[in-house]
């Protein structure tokens, strides 16, 4: 039998170079994978915040369009309830004193927004008039991850200097979530009767002290908004 001897083999330098190339290639792959996972995580978080912000926006839109009275709530924890113009100082009392109310406020300092529905039963007395009975228990909805919400009452006029009947009121809103997602918009206040503005000569004006922030530093559990249907 003949034995064949060959000197063909990988040198140490070739092996080192091969390992280095494979390491670099693997590093690129890991980097691309890590980047993809990071982008997916961010996209997932943004989608979640978008869904929550849209839920809050729907609450504002649905109730602003049907409310007959709107109150910006600044709870000063006083025992005497006050309700003047479009301001009130006690969310619970707003719910008790009116027929149906839909209140948005911060539940705590942890960024939890509380959406409360207080609907009263409706009955008709012997004269045919509608009488409201006790509040029907409705589950409160809480939305987490909210940083703050800015709300501003505004008026738009078709022609500068027009009267109340020749203009319309609307509510501007900006919803800011903890991780950076935000959504802004406005909604017409078709049926709201308790809003009054000081008329100016411009086409656009904001209500006097008609801006409130729900949440954010210093406003976690004191401010809110109530949409009331009488």
C-alpha positions as CSV (number, residue, x, y, z in Angstrom):
1,X,0.0,0.0,0.0
2,X,1.2,3.5,-0.9
3,X,0.8,6.3,1.6
4,X,0.3,9.8,0.3
5,X,1.6,12.7,2.2
6,X,0.4,16.2,1.6
7,X,1.5,19.5,3.1
8,X,-1.8,21.2,2.3
9,X,-3.5,22.6,5.5
10,X,-4.7,25.8,7.0
11,X,-2.1,28.0,8.6
12,X,-2.5,29.6,11.9
13,X,-2.8,33.0,10.2
14,X,-5.6,31.7,8.0
15,X,-7.4,30.3,10.9
16,X,-7.1,33.6,12.9
17,X,-8.3,35.6,9.9
18,X,-11.3,33.2,9.3
19,X,-12.3,33.4,13.0
20,X,-12.0,37.2,12.9
21,X,-14.2,37.4,9.8
22,X,-16.8,35.1,11.3
23,X,-16.8,37.2,14.5
24,X,-17.3,40.4,12.6
25,X,-20.2,38.9,10.5
26,X,-21.8,37.5,13.6
27,X,-21.4,40.9,15.3
28,X,-23.3,42.6,12.4
29,X,-26.0,40.0,12.7
30,X,-26.4,40.5,16.4
31,X,-26.4,44.3,15.9
32,X,-29.1,44.1,13.3
33,X,-31.2,41.7,15.4
34,X,-30.8,43.9,18.5
35,X,-31.8,47.0,16.4
36,X,-34.8,45.2,15.1
37,X,-35.9,44.1,18.5
38,X,-35.4,47.7,19.8
39,X,-37.5,49.1,17.0
40,X,-40.2,46.5,17.5
41,X,-40.3,47.3,21.2
42,X,-40.6,51.1,20.5
43,X,-43.3,50.5,17.9
44,X,-45.2,48.2,20.3
45,X,-45.0,50.8,23.0
46,X,-46.1,53.6,20.7
47,X,-49.0,51.5,19.4
48,X,-50.1,50.8,23.0
49,X,-49.9,54.5,23.9
50,X,-51.8,55.4,20.7
51,X,-54.6,53.1,21.6
52,X,-54.9,54.5,25.1
53,X,-54.7,58.1,23.8
54,X,-57.4,57.4,21.3
55,X,-59.6,55.9,24.0
56,X,-59.3,59.2,26.0
57,X,-59.9,61.2,22.8
58,X,-63.1,59.2,22.1
59,X,-64.3,60.0,25.7
60,X,-63.8,63.7,25.0
61,X,-65.4,63.7,21.5
62,X,-68.4,61.6,22.5
63,X,-69.3,63.6,25.5
64,X,-68.4,67.1,24.3
65,X,-70.8,66.7,21.4
66,X,-73.8,65.9,23.6
67,X,-73.2,68.0,26.7
68,X,-75.5,70.9,27.6
69,X,-73.1,72.3,30.2
70,X,-69.4,72.0,30.5
71,X,-67.3,72.6,33.7
72,X,-63.6,72.9,34.1
73,X,-63.0,71.5,37.6
74,X,-60.4,72.9,40.0
75,X,-60.9,71.1,43.3
76,X,-59.8,73.3,46.2
77,X,-61.0,70.7,48.8
78,X,-63.3,73.3,50.4
79,X,-66.5,72.2,52.0
80,X,-68.6,74.8,50.1
81,X,-69.4,73.8,46.6
82,X,-69.1,76.6,44.0
83,X,-70.3,76.5,40.4
84,X,-69.8,79.7,38.4
85,X,-69.9,80.0,34.7
86,X,-67.9,77.1,33.3
87,X,-65.9,76.5,36.5
88,X,-66.7,74.2,39.4
89,X,-64.6,73.1,42.4
90,X,-65.9,69.7,43.2
91,X,-66.3,66.8,40.7
92,X,-68.4,64.7,43.0
93,X,-70.9,67.5,43.6
94,X,-71.2,68.1,39.8
95,X,-72.2,64.5,39.5
96,X,-74.8,64.8,42.3
97,X,-76.3,68.1,41.2
98,X,-76.9,67.2,37.6
99,X,-78.8,64.6,35.5
100,X,-76.0,62.8,33.6
101,X,-72.3,63.7,33.9
102,X,-69.2,62.4,32.3
103,X,-66.1,63.4,34.3
104,X,-62.4,63.1,33.5
105,X,-59.8,63.6,36.2
106,X,-56.6,62.2,37.6
107,X,-57.1,59.4,40.1
108,X,-53.6,59.8,41.7
109,X,-50.1,61.0,41.2
110,X,-49.2,57.9,39.2
111,X,-50.5,59.0,35.8
112,X,-53.8,57.2,36.1
113,X,-56.6,59.0,34.4
114,X,-60.1,58.4,35.7
115,X,-63.1,58.5,33.3
116,X,-66.3,58.5,35.3
117,X,-69.8,58.0,33.9
118,X,-72.7,59.1,36.2
119,X,-76.0,58.4,34.5
120,X,-79.4,58.9,36.2
121,X,-82.5,57.0,35.6
122,X,-85.2,58.9,33.8
123,X,-88.9,58.7,34.7
124,X,-92.0,60.7,33.7
125,X,-94.3,62.2,36.4
126,X,-98.1,62.6,36.1
127,X,-97.6,65.9,34.3
128,X,-95.5,64.4,31.6
129,X,-92.3,66.1,32.8
130,X,-89.1,64.1,32.9
131,X,-87.8,63.4,36.4
132,X,-84.3,62.1,37.1
133,X,-83.9,59.4,39.7
134,X,-80.8,58.2,41.5
135,X,-77.5,57.7,39.7
136,X,-77.3,54.3,38.0
137,X,-74.1,52.6,39.0
138,X,-71.6,52.7,36.1
139,X,-68.1,51.2,36.2
140,X,-65.3,53.8,36.2
141,X,-62.7,53.4,33.5
142,X,-59.1,54.1,34.3
143,X,-56.3,54.7,31.7
144,X,-52.7,54.5,32.8
145,X,-49.6,56.0,31.3
146,X,-51.0,59.5,31.0
147,X,-48.6,62.5,31.6
148,X,-51.1,65.3,31.2
149,X,-54.0,66.7,29.1
150,X,-54.4,70.4,28.1
151,X,-57.9,71.7,27.5
152,X,-58.8,75.1,26.1
153,X,-62.2,76.6,25.4
154,X,-62.3,78.6,22.2
155,X,-64.7,80.6,20.0
156,X,-64.6,81.0,16.3
157,X,-66.4,83.8,14.4
158,X,-67.2,83.9,10.7
159,X,-66.8,87.7,10.7
160,X,-65.0,89.8,13.3
161,X,-67.3,91.3,15.9
162,X,-70.2,88.9,15.3
163,X,-72.7,88.1,18.1
164,X,-73.2,84.9,20.1
165,X,-75.6,83.5,17.5
166,X,-73.2,84.1,14.7
167,X,-70.3,82.1,16.2
168,X,-69.5,78.7,17.6
169,X,-67.7,77.3,20.6
170,X,-65.3,74.4,20.6
171,X,-62.8,72.6,22.8
172,X,-59.2,72.2,22.0
173,X,-57.4,69.2,23.6
174,X,-53.9,67.9,23.7
175,X,-53.2,64.4,25.2
176,X,-49.6,63.7,26.3
177,X,-48.6,60.1,27.2
178,X,-45.6,59.2,29.5
179,X,-43.4,57.7,26.8
180,X,-43.7,60.6,24.3
181,X,-46.8,59.9,22.2
182,X,-49.3,62.7,22.0
183,X,-52.5,63.6,20.1
184,X,-54.2,66.9,19.6
185,X,-57.5,68.0,18.1
186,X,-60.6,70.0,18.7
187,X,-64.4,69.2,19.0
188,X,-67.4,71.4,18.5
189,X,-69.6,72.1,21.5
190,X,-72.9,72.0,19.7
191,X,-75.3,72.0,22.6
192,X,-73.3,73.7,25.4
193,X,-75.3,76.6,26.9
194,X,-73.2,77.7,29.9
195,X,-70.2,79.2,28.0
196,X,-69.8,82.9,27.8
197,X,-66.9,84.9,26.3
198,X,-65.8,88.5,26.2
199,X,-66.2,89.6,22.7
200,X,-63.3,91.1,20.8
201,X,-62.8,92.3,17.3
202,X,-60.8,89.2,16.1
203,X,-62.1,86.1,14.4
204,X,-60.8,83.8,17.1
205,X,-60.7,84.1,20.9
206,X,-60.1,81.9,23.9
207,X,-62.4,81.9,27.0
208,X,-61.2,84.1,29.9
209,X,-59.2,81.7,32.0
210,X,-60.6,78.9,29.9
211,X,-57.5,76.7,29.9
212,X,-56.9,73.8,32.3
213,X,-54.3,71.1,32.6
214,X,-55.3,67.6,33.9
215,X,-52.3,65.8,35.4
216,X,-48.8,67.0,35.2
217,X,-46.8,68.4,38.0
218,X,-49.0,69.9,40.8
219,X,-52.3,69.0,39.1
220,X,-52.4,65.3,39.6
221,X,-55.7,65.1,41.6
222,X,-57.1,68.6,41.6
223,X,-58.1,69.4,38.0
224,X,-60.7,67.8,35.7
225,X,-63.5,68.4,33.2
226,X,-67.2,67.5,33.5
227,X,-69.5,67.1,30.5
228,X,-73.1,67.4,31.8
229,X,-76.3,66.6,30.1
230,X,-79.4,68.2,31.7
